[in-house]
C-alpha cells in the first residue's frame, strides 16, 4: 500500500498547477483504488486497469501522462506490458511498481523503457518525489518540442521571405523595362491625348507594382527602406 508520511499531505511544491493524467495498472484492486484516491487529493485525474487488456482498452480512448505499472499482473508480466504501452503512447512515462524488488527486476524494467521504480509499500512522500521527476521530464520535453516548433516556423518564414524577395526582385526588373518603354512612348505621343491617357494609366499601374515589390523586398530584409532624392552629379566622380 501507499503509506502516509505522518505530516499530512499538502500539495507538493514540485507539482505543476495543472492536473496530470495518470493510469494505475495493478491487479490488487484495493491498492489500485487507494492509489487513485491518493492521486485525486493532489487534483490529478487517475484511472485504473487491472490487466493488459483493460490497459489497452483505456489507452485506446484516453491519453495518460504517466502510468504506474505493477511488475506482476496476476499471470501477466508487467515488464512485458511496458513495450506495448510505449507503442500505444510513445510520450507516456512508465513507472514500475513492485513488492518484489531486485536489481535484476529493476534493470529489466529500465531496459524495457520504464523511467523509474517504486517499491511497495512506499510512503506518499516517495510517490510525490517520483511523480515530480516524471512531471518535470514531461515539462522539459514539452518545452523542447515547443522550441523546435518555433525554430521550424522561423525557418519556414525565412525561406518564404527569401522566395518572396527573389520573386519581387525579378518582377521589379520586368516592371523597369515596361516603365522605360512606356515613358519613351509617352514622350512621343504629343498631340494624341487619348493615347497619352492610356499610357498614363499604364504608367500608374507599373509604378504601383514597383511600390508593391519594394514593400516585399523591404519585408524580406526585415527592415524598412527609406528613400530620398540623391544628386548623382555630386555623388559620381567626374569623368
Secondary structure, 3 states (H helix, E strand, C coil): CEECCCCCCCCCCCCCCCCCEEEEECCCHHHHHHHHHHHHHCCCEEEEECCHHHHHHHHCCCCCCEEEEECEECCEEHHHHHHHHHHHCCCCEEEEEECCCCHHHHHHHHHHCCCEEEECCEEHHHHHHHHHHHHHHHHHHHHHHHHHHHHHHHHHHHHHHHHHHHHHHHHHHHHHHHHHHHHHHHHCCCCCHHHHHHHHHHHHHHHHHHHHHHHHHHHHCCCCCCCCCCCHHHHCCCC
